[in-house]
Amino acid sequence: MEKIWQEAAAMQEELVAQRRDLHRHPESAWTEFRTASKVASTLEALGYEVLCGAQVVKEEAMMGVPDAAVLEKAMKRALEEGAEQKWVEKMRGGKTGVVGIMKFAKPGNVVGLRFDMDSNDVEEATAENHRPVAENFRSLHEGLMHACGHDGHVTVGLAVAKLIAQHKEEMSGTIKIIFQPGEEGVRGAKAMVASGIVDDVKYFLSGHIGFNANRDGMLACMTDGFLATTKLDAYFTGKSSHAGAAPEEGRNALLAAAAASIALHSISRHGKGVSRINVGVLDAGTGRNILPDRAVIKLETRGGNTEINEFMVSEARRMVKAAADLYNVEVKIEEVGGAPSCSLDEDMGEEVYQLAKASNMFSEVVPKVNLGASEDCSYFMERVQQLGGKAVYMMYGSSLKAGHHNSSFDFNEDCLSKSVGLVTVLAKHFGEK
């Protein structure tokens, strides 16, 4: 184990370069063609069996996929920026999931490791004191930014794959390294789970840089679970008319959307646990003297458990429909993302804690922190647990220059080598357990 930690530490310069390359080339949900191509090429070169595209992403379970023109544009950009044609072709339609599988000579368990790849729809800061600006690795893609650390997650995943391949004679069982598209908007995991890729996994591990593990050298061995969530888009269709000469002939979609937005925030809180709702986007109308015939709102619900979230979703649908009826317009509601709540396996978390403490690689190791958010990794975890396996989600400690999803977000890259060492050690431990 000590050799693995030493080799991980020696990779730090390589890790920083990899993370910064990914940071320059952010790709949002279902368009991660360059990132996924780089992942697939690397895994193949390391000797993994590589599955991608329709092999690991079920089309009927995909949520919130961009239209064909957006996907084609993203594919073209990826090829221009160094993606391999053979991988990009396999990922047509946004099927950008990748899984690397390696079976070892020694018998043991199937261990699943999951890393998310997508960026945020955020315009990155341009201030000179923003390190990606100062050190020339700011996003090259307008309106897109790795503002949540997924560039770091992919970097860790690829480095873990490399270390595992180097130590394959010492490893037991089978390793499955899962690179997931579309975590933002909780869109990607469901379609990968539907492919059956984790149905034989005995131990499942994932994690995230930062959040409430926001100190350098810190490790949180578990979160206390995730909020269930659903993402909805509501499209209102009315009838346009001249706002001065014939307002009575129109049906105002903007007012329906505005009324729905206010009504949604009046939904009762739930007595059995945490509940949330937020309308994050309202887009409507075409001109100041035209009654708006179209509007869209984009909202999300959350709940401390799946039951509470389902209550919020039901009420949200009722409010949206009522607002549409009030203004005599049509409305179509689309579910574009979602994830269940889930619990983590305390005994597996305790093993992570003991191994991390014994390594002396972290200045602070805590058994558990509260995340207070949603993560579609819960789909993977829930499926593994349903089939008799165990799952844990960790938090890799790092100080943050700004909060997650902020245009000035950045993390301390020193956390990368520590995370690589930890995940590799855990993969070996749970494989031979």
HUVENJO-V920475 format. One record per residue. N is the residue number from 1. D_CENTER is the distance of its C-alpha to the mean C-alpha in Angstrom with 1 decimal. Layout:
BEGIN
{{N,D_CENTER} {N,D_CENTER}}
END
This chain:
BEGIN
{{1,29.7} {2,31.3} {3,31.3} {4,27.6} {5,27.0} {6,29.6} {7,28.0} {8,24.6} {9,26.3} {10,28.2} {11,25.1} {12,24.1} {13,25.5} {14,23.8} {15,20.4} {16,21.0} {17,22.1} {18,19.1} {19,16.6} {20,18.7} {21,19.0} {22,15.3} {23,15.3} {24,18.2} {25,16.5} {26,13.1} {27,11.9} {28,9.9} {29,8.4} {30,11.0} {31,13.0} {32,11.9} {33,15.4} {34,16.6} {35,13.9} {36,13.9} {37,17.7} {38,18.1} {39,16.2} {40,18.4} {41,21.5} {42,21.0} {43,20.5} {44,23.6} {45,25.6} {46,25.0} {47,26.4} {48,23.4} {49,23.6} {50,20.9} {51,19.5} {52,17.4} {53,17.4} {54,19.1} {55,19.8} {56,16.3} {57,14.9} {58,17.1} {59,17.8} {60,19.1} {61,15.9} {62,13.7} {63,13.0} {64,13.2} {65,14.2} {66,16.1} {67,19.8} {68,21.6} {69,22.9} {70,19.6} {71,18.4} {72,21.8} {73,21.7} {74,18.5} {75,20.0} {76,23.2} {77,21.6} {78,19.8} {79,23.2} {80,24.9} {81,22.7} {82,23.4} {83,21.3} {84,23.4} {85,24.8} {86,24.9} {87,21.2} {88,20.4} {89,22.9} {90,21.3} {91,18.0} {92,19.9} {93,18.5} {94,14.9} {95,14.7} {96,12.9} {97,11.9} {98,14.0} {99,15.6} {100,18.4} {101,21.0} {102,24.0} {103,26.8} {104,29.1} {105,32.9} {106,32.9} {107,32.0} {108,29.2} {109,26.0} {110,22.9} {111,20.1} {112,16.4} {113,14.0} {114,10.3} {115,8.3} {116,5.1} {117,7.0} {118,6.4} {119,8.4} {120,9.5} {121,12.7} {122,14.8} {123,18.1} {124,18.5} {125,21.5} {126,24.7} {127,26.7} {128,28.6} {129,27.5} {130,23.8} {131,23.6} {132,21.7} {133,24.6} {134,27.3} {135,26.2} {136,25.4} {137,21.7} {138,20.6} {139,18.4} {140,20.7} {141,18.9} {142,20.1} {143,17.7} {144,14.6} {145,13.5} {146,11.2} {147,11.5} {148,8.9} {149,9.9} {150,7.6} {151,11.1} {152,12.4} {153,10.1} {154,11.3} {155,14.7} {156,14.9} {157,14.1} {158,16.7} {159,19.2} {160,18.9} {161,19.6} {162,22.6} {163,24.0} {164,23.8} {165,25.7} {166,28.2} {167,28.8} {168,28.7} {169,32.3} {170,31.4} {171,28.4} {172,28.8} {173,27.3} {174,24.4} {175,21.0} {176,18.0} {177,15.3} {178,12.3} {179,10.1} {180,7.3} {181,6.8} {182,5.4} {183,2.0} {184,4.5} {185,7.3} {186,6.2} {187,7.8} {188,7.3} {189,8.1} {190,11.3} {191,12.8} {192,12.5} {193,14.0} {194,16.6} {195,17.8} {196,19.0} {197,17.4} {198,17.2} {199,20.4} {200,22.4} {201,20.2} {202,22.2} {203,20.1} {204,16.3} {205,14.6} {206,11.2} {207,10.7} {208,9.7} {209,12.1} {210,14.0} {211,13.8} {212,16.9} {213,17.6} {214,18.8} {215,21.9} {216,22.6} {217,23.4} {218,21.8} {219,20.0} {220,18.9} {221,19.2} {222,17.5} {223,15.9} {224,17.9} {225,15.4} {226,13.0} {227,14.2} {228,14.2} {229,13.2} {230,14.1} {231,13.7} {232,17.1} {233,18.9} {234,22.7} {235,25.1} {236,28.6} {237,31.5} {238,35.0} {239,38.0} {240,38.9} {241,42.3} {242,44.3} {243,43.6} {244,47.2} {245,49.3} {246,47.7} {247,44.9} {248,46.1} {249,45.1} {250,41.4} {251,38.6} {252,36.2} {253,32.5} {254,31.5} {255,33.4} {256,31.9} {257,28.4} {258,29.5} {259,31.2} {260,28.2} {261,26.1} {262,28.7} {263,29.2} {264,25.6} {265,25.8} {266,28.9} {267,27.4} {268,28.8} {269,26.7} {270,26.7} {271,29.2} {272,27.3} {273,24.3} {274,21.7} {275,21.1} {276,19.4} {277,19.6} {278,19.0} {279,20.0} {280,18.2} {281,20.0} {282,23.6} {283,25.0} {284,28.5} {285,31.9} {286,33.7} {287,36.6} {288,38.5} {289,41.5} {290,39.6} {291,38.5} {292,34.8} {293,34.3} {294,30.5} {295,27.6} {296,24.0} {297,22.0} {298,18.3} {299,17.6} {300,15.5} {301,16.9} {302,16.0} {303,18.2} {304,19.1} {305,19.3} {306,18.9} {307,22.5} {308,22.2} {309,19.2} {310,21.3} {311,24.2} {312,22.3} {313,21.2} {314,24.8} {315,26.3} {316,24.0} {317,25.2} {318,28.7} {319,28.7} {320,27.4} {321,30.0} {322,32.7} {323,32.1} {324,32.3} {325,35.5} {326,36.9} {327,36.9} {328,37.7} {329,34.7} {330,32.5} {331,28.8} {332,26.1} {333,23.0} {334,19.9} {335,16.9} {336,13.9} {337,11.1} {338,11.3} {339,10.9} {340,13.9} {341,14.9} {342,15.8} {343,18.0} {344,18.0} {345,21.1} {346,23.3} {347,25.5} {348,22.8} {349,21.6} {350,25.2} {351,25.5} {352,22.6} {353,24.4} {354,27.7} {355,26.6} {356,24.9} {357,28.0} {358,30.3} {359,28.7} {360,29.8} {361,27.0} {362,25.5} {363,27.5} {364,25.9} {365,24.4} {366,23.7} {367,23.1} {368,20.6} {369,19.0} {370,17.8} {371,14.2} {372,15.2} {373,11.8} {374,9.6} {375,6.7} {376,6.7} {377,7.6} {378,10.8} {379,11.6} {380,12.1} {381,14.0} {382,16.0} {383,17.2} {384,18.2} {385,20.0} {386,21.7} {387,23.2} {388,24.5} {389,22.0} {390,20.5} {391,17.1} {392,16.1} {393,13.1} {394,14.4} {395,14.2} {396,15.5} {397,18.0} {398,18.4} {399,20.3} {400,18.5} {401,20.4} {402,18.7} {403,16.1} {404,12.4} {405,12.0} {406,15.7} {407,17.4} {408,19.0} {409,16.1} {410,17.0} {411,17.0} {412,19.9} {413,19.6} {414,21.9} {415,19.1} {416,18.1} {417,21.2} {418,21.3} {419,17.8} {420,18.9} {421,22.2} {422,20.8} {423,18.4} {424,21.2} {425,23.7} {426,21.8} {427,21.3} {428,25.0} {429,25.9} {430,24.2} {431,25.3} {432,28.9} {433,28.9}}
END
